Structures are given as structure tokens and as C-alpha cells.
Amino acid sequence: MAQTADPFSSITVTPMAVHIGAEIGGVDLTRPLPSEQVADIRAALLRWKVIFFRDQMLDHDQHVAFARQFGDPTPAHVVYGGQNQQPEIYSIAKFRKANSNRGQGAMRPWSGWHTDITAAINPPAASILRGVTVPPYGGDTQFTNLAVAYNTLSPTLRGLLDHLRAVHRFAVSQGATAVNDHDKAVQQHTLVSEHPMVTVHPETGERVLYANPAFVEGICGMEADEGRWLMELLWEHIIRPDFTVRFRWQPGSIAFWDNRATAHLAPRDIFDTDFERQFYRVTLNGEVPVGIDGRPSTAIEGRPIEPVARP
């Protein structure tokens, strides 16, 4: 594939698909980066929506230090928390298959696709995921470009979506009782927000289809059935293969994605193997989304995500 290089920063940017994803080379993330490299990496992230690095053997402190060059890290997880000694680091380990699909209902082609924590009034701006214990095969992660997904809709449908808003909820199902630590954590940190269905990216100005299969509860002003039919149409659309990239992990691999313009799919095939898988994530604090009419999102329940104070 074609590579580009900046003579001052000496990084390379190798696109991995037409609409999304590029691999970054010529950089050592274990050390503080010169300002030219920070600027070029940010530009690559905004252009390609998700960028990947190889052979970066970071420890937790280096992971957080790298993230701080691009924004303010949040607590490890706004609902589930994290490690006390490293409040920015969220551990993503392999969970028991018996619990992986609990309460999920019928499987759809888009099941599992999500944008992180859009039920918050200020969803994360970006995430940086580091692979430590990586299966020899399986466990790939997929990403899709929600700006391209919007632009490829018909003008008629875009015109409708431009003026709609949806409720995003992160909560125990209404009427259900919290039965384990997972549900209790969600119950204690319920998040509900109303977001535009088309947002304006705060850095690029692109219009983004803000349709999240994991958190959208309904569309404002529509009957439940109408909203569900429209959302299922959109969810089928955003996972079209030509909008996506699939990343095969190796030890020391890092994925850095723009949470404001992407959705991603965590792998399910690892539950069909005996392989271990241990990853770690740092999340960057985000802004309140704004629609094309300039109207920001509104909070219904829960507090904004606050960054972790700098040491």
C-alpha cells in the first residue's frame, strides 16, 4: 500500500482500507513524542478515524503518558471503574462465554457493534487500546466510519435524520432487578442522554451518523415501532463492509480510534477457543455533541464524564 512520510516527524502512514484505518510507523510510543509527531498522528487519526501501531511494548505508565499527549484521560470506565493504582487504565480480559450474550436476545448482523458510552452527555472523544496477551489467531477487532456512512445515505434520508434526536441509555433494563456486580454498577451509574442523530465533528466539521446499536433506546417524536425500524435500517447500513477495516492483533499492537466518528465490533470468536486475551485501554475525555442546527445534546440522567486529574 502507499505510504506517506513527513520529513520532520519521520512517521509513515500506510492506509489499510479505502475509507478507514491506517498503520503508523517510524515512531516510538514509549518516549515523549516531538510536537511534529503528535501533530501528524492527530492528523492521521482525523483522516483515517482509527490508526494502528505495531511493536509498541508499553507499560501502564507509558500508555497513560502517550494518551495525555492527545487529551485528558477519563477514569478507566465511568460505570465499572478500574484499577486503584492506575485510575486511567481499564482492563479488557477474556470473559466467560456463559455470560457473553446474557440478555442480548436475537442475534443480528450488527449485534455487538457500538460507540463507547454514548449514553453520557459527553461521550469519550477517543480510545487507545493496547494488546498484551494476544491469541495466535482470532480476536480481530473491526471498525466502521460513521461519516462515510452518513454521506452515502440518500439526500432524502439525510434530510430526515438531520433534524432527529435519539435517546441513548446505559442502564439496567427497566423493571429489572440488579442481580450481580455488573448490574449493580450500571444501576448506580445510570446514564441517559438525548443526542442529535447527525452530529458535527468538532475538529473536522464532518457530519457523522450518530447511530449506536448498543445504547440507542428510541427516536424522539417517533412511535416505538417506527423508531426501531429506522434504527435497524441504519445499523445494517453502518456495518457495510466497504465502510470498515478489520485489525489483526499482535503483542504490542495499539489501536487508537476517534470515538466521535466510528463504531467498533469487539470479537466473539475468542470465546470458542482456549486462548487467553488481555488488553488495556485508556479513554480520552470528550465534548458534548452538537447537531447541524447548532443545538447540543441534553442530559436526562447522570453526570458528565470528568477527566482524571494530572499528577
Helices and strands as residue ranges (DSSP letters): E 4-5, E 12-15, E 22-25, H 35-48, E 50-53, H 60-68, E 90-93, H 97-100, E 113-114, E 126-133, E 141-145, H 146-151, H 155-161, E 165-170, H 181-188, E 191-196, E 198-200, E 207-209, E 216-219, H 224-238, G 241-243, E 244-247, E 254-258, E 262-265, G 269-272, E 278-284, E 298-301
